[in-house]
Amino acid sequence: MSGHSHSKTIKHAKELTDQKRGQIFSKMARVIFVATRERGPNPDTNAKLRLAIETSRSFNMPKENIERAIKRGAGELGGQAMEEVLYEAYGPGKVAIIIEGITDNKNRALGEIKKILEQNQGKLVTPGSVKWMFERKGCLTLRITCPPSAYASGVGRRANQSEYTNKETLELATIEAGAEDIHWHNDVLDIFMKIEDLETVKKNLEGKGIKIESSSLDWVAKEEIKIKDEEKKACQKLFEALDESDEVQEIYSNLKM
């Protein structure tokens, strides 16, 4: 089992412009809105809202933006109702894709995502066609200030991770904390566990002095596939186009990066 959210990777990989930062804040406000509407405005009793707030803070979303989204979700402020949507698709090289979104108009969202896919060698498929290839897992993300290769040689070091000076000791710490699997991509480490174990693993890692950059519930591919380089480039172009859409929250695939 391995994999990660391409949308999350895109957000972290690029230097955020004001426009991109504003887009991320808008998307996170939608997540907070939905979480609040479903289970109430108290993050102590609403795990989904607590997770959304933590993720928003990881992107340095202003406190007032978070509070405004909670009030909207609680019905204290006006605004259109929003709902979650999920689409399944195939991309270049027959890569399986799950697209999560939040929208106030399902017909508009469907049309926009279908158009993006068609323009980038992809196509929508019927519900259930690719979902069976994925598992729903809790995910914690760590950002490392140097690549895994440096950690493997013992060179890598970070102030709040000084006890874990190489890749092996950091990986061992995640296993001891209760993780099921890990996945390196560039300088980012994704740690996977059962959904019900997410909070426990997070607290265990923080207790070791390891800083968590973000936590989420991800669709994780049971098996990843390799495709040709030109197809991989086409997939990346598709992922970026989807990420630019206001209707899209997260993008998952079974592409081996």
PLY file of the C-alpha trace (Angstrom):
ply
format ascii 1.0
element vertex 257
property float x
property float y
property float z
element edge 256
property int vertex1
property int vertex2
end_header
0.00 0.00 0.00
1.31 3.43 -0.92
0.22 6.68 -2.51
-0.64 10.24 -1.66
-2.80 13.20 -2.57
-1.49 14.89 -5.71
-3.38 18.06 -4.79
-1.60 18.22 -1.46
1.76 17.68 -3.17
1.07 20.45 -5.69
0.20 22.89 -2.91
3.39 22.13 -0.99
5.70 21.86 -3.99
5.03 25.30 -5.42
5.98 28.61 -3.92
2.57 30.01 -3.06
1.60 33.22 -4.81
-1.07 35.43 -3.27
-3.55 34.09 -5.82
-2.70 30.46 -5.05
-2.80 31.08 -1.31
-6.22 32.70 -1.66
-7.46 29.71 -3.64
-6.29 27.30 -0.93
-7.97 29.40 1.78
-11.20 29.33 -0.23
-11.03 25.54 -0.58
-10.29 25.04 3.11
-13.19 27.32 4.04
-15.47 24.93 2.14
-14.12 21.95 4.06
-14.70 23.73 7.38
-18.21 24.76 6.27
-19.21 21.19 5.42
-17.68 19.74 8.59
-19.47 22.31 10.75
-22.81 21.81 9.01
-22.61 18.03 9.40
-21.47 17.70 13.02
-21.60 21.09 14.72
-19.20 24.00 15.40
-17.30 22.51 18.37
-13.95 20.98 17.27
-13.66 19.16 20.61
-16.64 16.99 19.69
-16.36 17.23 15.90
-13.29 15.31 14.73
-13.87 16.21 11.09
-13.91 19.93 11.92
-10.85 19.59 14.14
-8.98 17.96 11.27
-10.10 20.67 8.84
-8.93 23.42 11.21
-5.54 21.75 11.68
-5.09 21.44 7.92
-6.08 25.08 7.42
-3.53 26.19 9.98
-0.84 24.16 8.20
-1.39 26.48 5.22
-1.28 29.54 7.54
-4.95 30.33 6.96
-5.87 33.40 9.07
-7.85 32.74 12.26
-10.62 35.11 11.18
-11.11 33.12 7.94
-11.47 29.90 9.93
-13.95 31.46 12.37
-16.01 32.93 9.51
-16.23 29.53 7.79
-17.40 27.93 11.05
-20.08 30.58 11.49
-21.28 30.05 7.93
-21.48 26.32 8.49
-23.40 26.86 11.71
-25.91 29.06 9.87
-24.90 32.29 11.62
-23.95 33.96 8.35
-25.58 33.89 4.92
-24.28 32.09 1.88
-25.06 29.23 -0.46
-25.25 25.65 0.78
-22.39 23.37 -0.28
-22.05 19.63 -0.54
-19.29 17.10 -1.05
-18.90 15.30 -4.37
-16.66 12.45 -5.51
-15.77 11.52 -9.07
-13.90 8.53 -10.47
-11.86 8.73 -13.64
-9.06 7.36 -15.75
-6.17 9.53 -16.85
-3.30 9.13 -19.34
-1.77 5.65 -19.24
-5.02 4.29 -17.71
-4.11 5.77 -14.33
-7.04 5.43 -11.89
-8.08 8.72 -10.29
-10.39 9.75 -7.45
-11.38 13.41 -7.36
-12.94 14.91 -4.23
-14.74 18.24 -4.38
-17.08 20.59 -2.55
-19.52 22.64 -4.59
-22.69 24.70 -4.41
-23.75 23.46 -7.87
-23.26 19.77 -8.67
-24.15 20.17 -12.36
-21.58 22.92 -12.84
-18.91 20.93 -10.98
-19.57 17.82 -13.05
-19.39 19.75 -16.32
-16.16 21.52 -15.37
-14.36 18.39 -14.21
-15.53 16.42 -17.24
-14.17 19.17 -19.51
-10.78 19.24 -17.73
-10.47 15.47 -18.06
-11.39 15.46 -21.74
-8.85 18.22 -22.45
-6.10 16.20 -20.76
-6.55 12.66 -22.11
-8.82 11.60 -19.25
-12.41 10.49 -18.88
-15.03 10.10 -16.17
-16.18 6.57 -15.32
-19.19 5.19 -13.48
-19.14 5.14 -9.65
-17.29 2.12 -8.30
-15.16 1.60 -11.42
-11.88 2.65 -9.75
-12.81 3.20 -6.10
-12.25 -0.49 -5.34
-8.55 0.04 -6.11
-8.18 2.38 -3.11
-8.52 2.25 0.67
-9.58 5.07 2.98
-6.74 5.77 5.42
-5.61 8.35 7.93
-2.55 10.28 6.74
0.00 12.41 8.58
2.51 14.44 6.60
5.99 15.51 7.68
8.11 17.94 5.72
11.82 17.26 5.85
14.29 20.07 5.20
16.50 17.77 3.13
15.72 14.77 0.89
15.50 11.19 2.21
18.87 10.34 0.62
20.54 12.84 2.95
18.75 11.32 5.91
19.91 7.88 4.88
23.52 9.06 5.03
23.02 10.69 8.41
23.46 14.21 7.03
19.88 15.40 7.45
18.94 17.19 10.65
16.10 19.38 11.81
15.87 21.22 15.12
12.67 19.55 16.34
13.79 16.17 14.96
17.41 16.18 16.15
16.89 12.78 17.80
16.01 11.30 14.40
19.09 12.11 12.35
18.59 9.59 9.56
15.82 8.09 7.49
15.82 4.76 9.32
15.36 6.21 12.82
12.56 8.47 11.62
10.80 5.56 9.94
11.22 3.45 13.09
9.65 6.24 15.15
6.56 6.21 12.92
6.21 2.43 13.26
6.55 2.67 17.05
3.86 5.37 17.00
1.41 2.94 15.34
1.76 3.67 11.61
0.86 0.95 9.09
2.84 2.25 6.13
4.93 5.21 4.94
5.64 6.83 1.58
8.46 9.23 0.67
8.01 11.71 -2.18
10.80 14.24 -2.47
11.21 15.87 0.96
7.74 14.88 2.20
6.93 11.78 4.25
3.35 10.53 4.29
2.47 8.22 7.19
-0.60 6.00 6.86
-2.75 4.31 9.47
-6.30 3.15 10.12
-8.73 6.06 10.30
-9.56 5.33 13.93
-5.84 5.43 14.84
-5.13 8.85 13.31
-5.34 10.89 16.52
-3.36 8.33 18.53
-0.49 8.12 16.04
-0.41 11.91 15.76
-0.15 12.34 19.53
2.52 9.63 19.76
4.69 11.35 17.14
4.22 14.78 18.68
5.19 13.24 22.01
8.52 12.32 20.39
9.02 15.95 19.38
8.22 15.32 15.72
6.31 18.14 14.07
3.29 17.15 11.98
2.76 19.42 8.99
-0.75 18.20 8.15
-3.24 15.42 8.86
-5.99 14.16 6.58
-8.17 11.26 5.45
-6.85 10.05 2.09
-7.76 7.57 -0.60
-4.68 5.36 -0.82
-4.00 3.10 -3.80
-3.72 -0.60 -2.94
-1.21 -0.96 -5.77
0.52 1.65 -7.92
1.27 1.38 -11.63
4.21 2.53 -13.71
3.62 4.34 -16.99
5.78 5.88 -19.71
7.48 9.22 -19.04
5.35 11.08 -21.58
2.20 9.66 -19.99
3.45 10.66 -16.55
3.98 14.23 -17.78
0.45 14.24 -19.19
-0.88 13.02 -15.82
0.94 15.79 -13.99
-0.57 18.33 -16.38
-4.01 16.85 -15.67
-3.46 16.95 -11.89
-2.42 20.61 -12.06
-5.44 21.52 -14.19
-7.77 19.80 -11.73
-6.07 21.46 -8.78
-6.67 24.87 -10.34
-10.43 24.24 -10.32
-12.33 25.75 -7.40
-14.59 22.69 -7.47
-11.75 20.28 -6.63
-10.41 19.66 -3.12
-8.13 16.62 -3.46
-6.82 14.36 -6.23
-5.72 10.76 -5.66
-4.33 8.23 -8.13
-2.56 4.91 -8.37
0.33 6.45 -10.35
3.77 5.43 -9.10
5.73 8.67 -8.89
0 1
1 2
2 3
3 4
4 5
5 6
6 7
7 8
8 9
9 10
10 11
11 12
12 13
13 14
14 15
15 16
16 17
17 18
18 19
19 20
20 21
21 22
22 23
23 24
24 25
25 26
26 27
27 28
28 29
29 30
30 31
31 32
32 33
33 34
34 35
35 36
36 37
37 38
38 39
39 40
40 41
41 42
42 43
43 44
44 45
45 46
46 47
47 48
48 49
49 50
50 51
51 52
52 53
53 54
54 55
55 56
56 57
57 58
58 59
59 60
60 61
61 62
62 63
63 64
64 65
65 66
66 67
67 68
68 69
69 70
70 71
71 72
72 73
73 74
74 75
75 76
76 77
77 78
78 79
79 80
80 81
81 82
82 83
83 84
84 85
85 86
86 87
87 88
88 89
89 90
90 91
91 92
92 93
93 94
94 95
95 96
96 97
97 98
98 99
99 100
100 101
101 102
102 103
103 104
104 105
105 106
106 107
107 108
108 109
109 110
110 111
111 112
112 113
113 114
114 115
115 116
116 117
117 118
118 119
119 120
120 121
121 122
122 123
123 124
124 125
125 126
126 127
127 128
128 129
129 130
130 131
131 132
132 133
133 134
134 135
135 136
136 137
137 138
138 139
139 140
140 141
141 142
142 143
143 144
144 145
145 146
146 147
147 148
148 149
149 150
150 151
151 152
152 153
153 154
154 155
155 156
156 157
157 158
158 159
159 160
160 161
161 162
162 163
163 164
164 165
165 166
166 167
167 168
168 169
169 170
170 171
171 172
172 173
173 174
174 175
175 176
176 177
177 178
178 179
179 180
180 181
181 182
182 183
183 184
184 185
185 186
186 187
187 188
188 189
189 190
190 191
191 192
192 193
193 194
194 195
195 196
196 197
197 198
198 199
199 200
200 201
201 202
202 203
203 204
204 205
205 206
206 207
207 208
208 209
209 210
210 211
211 212
212 213
213 214
214 215
215 216
216 217
217 218
218 219
219 220
220 221
221 222
222 223
223 224
224 225
225 226
226 227
227 228
228 229
229 230
230 231
231 232
232 233
233 234
234 235
235 236
236 237
237 238
238 239
239 240
240 241
241 242
242 243
243 244
244 245
245 246
246 247
247 248
248 249
249 250
250 251
251 252
252 253
253 254
254 255
255 256
